[in-house]
């Protein structure tokens, strides 16, 4: 039994309960300590992980949970889950640091910190679960605290409606997912994710695999979110507080694509081969749709929210190719998107606090002249998100398109070449909407509206919260092996060496 893996979920869970007994004035700092301790554990896990055996589950915990129906408390990490565990712990810790700013403490900090820690339990638990029902339990744990964060601390009059839409969509998706997981169990009599991946669909008929894949992938697609199941996302991001948007984009969206890679593709390979073209088609439609929607946006937070639909479209395209290159591209894209879009939402929060909102027309231009550090960070994050070579955003998108050039098995190559061309057009449009945004906000002269107004630049504590994300997406862009070297062995093992 690995104490480290247990601590990954036990520390934030204990903190979620303990913070309710501390004074309000120290609640946020209590959150900094607990999320920081969880990050330390995640780093230790990464340090002791054997990267030569990345396809093998390590630091596992496997004990009886509900003996009467054969359920087990089974946790562990491999090359697929490890990067996401570290990303989750990092973003939670940086979010807590961001909240610790003198001007950043939320109302009712004790309740907010407890919800943040509970969200971390669900997110990390999802990535380390190796039992299908346990995976589902952790997957669901996230919903209530995120709903409460949006509804209770959102920044606009529509926060209650946005929170309601978020939980209704995700609960519907979860219901569909649960039915799919039960179909798998009914055919195999096991919920062990390791054993099911090794069986690669053995014992599940072709038609049942297709139905189960449709249910599992369809349920997970709501969380991604995949077009046309995305409509809850822009409102949720617009109304959520900064930390809520950071975690929603940086981690929660990854739970859907992670589930596809961990469950749907390896456990239901025949279903995956039948439905992969549809998954790829919806992914590339989402890329184009999101880019056009971003070009029409007049609000910075909504623009970033819609951009997530496009970026996750590239992740879905990579998964749909059913190749090691494509799955690696999807996993790399998950990490790159978490780092870059997490920073973009942090910056949008900083802009809103300084300018009183994120309406592009109200902001005007000249941010590079007025607040040069904040403006420069916005430029760096935007060019990383548009896929500039040398930054992390480039590799996920380029490798996804490369994998579409040679899809796996008997998939229709002509169709996937079309997907590649459409995705390439989407990449061009992505560059266009980010450059238009930067021209409106960062360049030029400041709006007369702000004449005589002293606007503070990036503070020391904001640097602490934001700089690690810049360092990491630059490092991953220059040395993509930092991520691909971890995921590749596990991906090839998951696909049977393909």
Beta strands, then each sheet from edge to edge (+ up, - down):
strand 1: 58-66
strand 2: 71-77
sheet 1: 1+ 2-
end
